[in-house]
Amino acid sequence: MAQKVQVILVDDLDGGAADETVTFALDGVSYEIDLSTKNAQELRDAFASWVGNARKVSSRTSTARPARRSGRSSGSARATEVREWARANGYTVNDRGRISQEIQTAFDAAH
């Protein structure tokens, strides 16, 4: 049996039929709103004077997370340390590539 799924967008402002989803951001928070063509244009018009005087930034800038810091050593130094420990403790591990989660978990438990 075939099924047909239909998504109907409803204008979040007035409850009528929506033609598009508009995305915007303010104070570091991104928003989406489904709007008719008319309401979408009204929103764009309302933002026009501010957008015209603003700087455009990449969306990555607003969602970038700071680098995670931990007490562990850097990636390659840690990998070398884990491999040496694994071999000394009877694990088979390659000289290159990904170290299995099993070995990493055992290493963490031992340290």
Secondary structure, 3 states (H helix, E strand, C coil): CCCCCCCCCECCCCCCECCEEEEEEECCEEEEEEECHHHHHHHHHHHHHHHCCCCCCCHHHHHCCCCCCCCCCCHHHHHHHHHHHHHHCCCCCCCCCCCCHHHHHHHHHHC
